[in-house]
Every structure is written in C-alpha cells, then in structure tokens.
C-alpha cells in the first residue's frame, strides 16, 4: 500500500511540474493568463477507461511518444469543454461554418493545445530522467469513448496494462475547463519509469 | 517595397497565429500546409522570406528547405521548431535555413528573428 502511495506521489510530482511547464508554454503562445492544475492522479487498468470517461461522445487528442520510454498520451474532454477551449484560443481569427460540431480551425486549435501540453510533459520527463523522448503530431478524434479509445490505443487495449490518469483543470480567460490526461506507457515501460524514480530526488 | 513573406505550417491554427503576428509588418503572400506545397509555392511567389514548420506530412520542413535553397541559394528560411528539437535545428541549418524560432513562440521574438535574417 505504501509503495502504491509513493508511486502516485511520484507521478503527481511529475504531473505538477508538467502542468507548470504547460502554463509557461501556453501563456507564451497565447499572450493570455493561463493556469493549469492537476487535482488528482490515479493509476488503474486500461480496461477502466470507459468507466472513468463514460460511454458517451468524447473528444480525444492523442499522440505517441517514443524514445527511452514509449507509449501514448491522450487528452480526453467533453465536446462542450473542447468547444469552449478551442473558441477561447481562436478568438478573433477568421472562422468558418461547418456542418460538423467541430470545424477545421477548432480541430487545429485543439490539436495545438494537445501538442503544447504533451511537449511540456515530455520535456519534464526527458529532463528529469535525462532521457531522450520525442512525440508525433497529435491527432483529433470525436466519437463514442470506446471507439475512440480503441482507435487511439490500438493493440494496447488488448494487453491490459496500466494507465495513469491526471485529473486536470485548465483556466483560460476565466473559464475552467476540466479534462483528463492519460499517460499509457507501452507494456513494461511503466516499471521503467518507476525504476528511474529510484535515481532522482523528486522532493527537491 | 513591402517585404513578402510565406508561411508554411500544417496546423491551420498556427498559420493563423503567425499571420496575425506578421501582417503588422510584412505582406503575407502565401500559406502552404506541407513541404511539397511550400516548394511549389516558393517558385511561384518568390517571397523574400519563409517561415517553415519542421514536422509536417508529405514532406517535412527540413527537406523542403533543402529543395528551396538548392533552387535559390540566397533563399531566406526561418524554421519554427518545438522546444527540445535541437537536433532538428542543426539539420535545418545544414539544409540552408538562416534562422529559427522556438514554438510556442512570442510575437516580439518571431519579428526580431525575421528582421535579423532579412537584414543579414
């Protein structure tokens, strides 16, 4: 039990530092006041994702990261939250009509947010552990949660490995937008992460 | 004579963001969404300077830069790279890029780097 608590503390630390970095990147790019907080961190089986996010329609922004640790990072949020977030970013940019819920500019803005948050998290992990990590451009998905999880995680959903949830809130233009960041290292890679924690002082 | 600038980025949002920064001081003559489009558009529009994203579909920004510079050794290309992509910056400079800015970028830094490359 104590071991599990320590692991969650370690992951929470990484989440907090990642959020701090993301705030810096987002404020810089948008020239707006941005805040981001990690309210809680949990770790559970990948099969529990639909229980956490519900079975309804959801927006997923996902990307693969590769290097000394490999895996998938997903940002999951409700369609309403995704619309609020993209509208806040688009501001006075020229926008277009669309028959779909999300037009191309809204998708592009959402992907860029994911890109920045992923970059922030990846940078923190790479710097903390002195490892090499890169990530692919994120993809945008809008579908029922089980379909989107299958698409985003592919074969990984069949392996039953663990997923780390960071329950997060982004505050932008005085709007609170709740979302989940899910970090799913490939099989065996989560243990590599915990082994790396043994060699750093994450309280410093 | 207004300075003609071309924006190359696969992200519609990033293109809009860059355009918003650049239009105050330059004339944005074209926007390309991948390296292949960028090379064709460069030949057609002959801009004074290009902002070039690195990671793009079909043809990446480094390959596109090398094609552009092969056709015009005096071409001025400023790479827009994500932080932590130092290796890619080195490759881009080898391919002929004259400068770079890190994404996420701040407007004053983008303008400063572009002006510095133009006046070099």
Interface residues (C-beta under 8 A of the other chain):
Chain A: X25 X26 X28 X29 X31 X89 X90 X93 X94 X104 X105 X108 X109 X111 X112 X115 X116 X119 X122 X123 X126 X136 X137
Chain B: X10 X11 X12 X13 X14 X16 X17 X20 X55 X82 X83 X84 X103 X104 X105 X106 X107
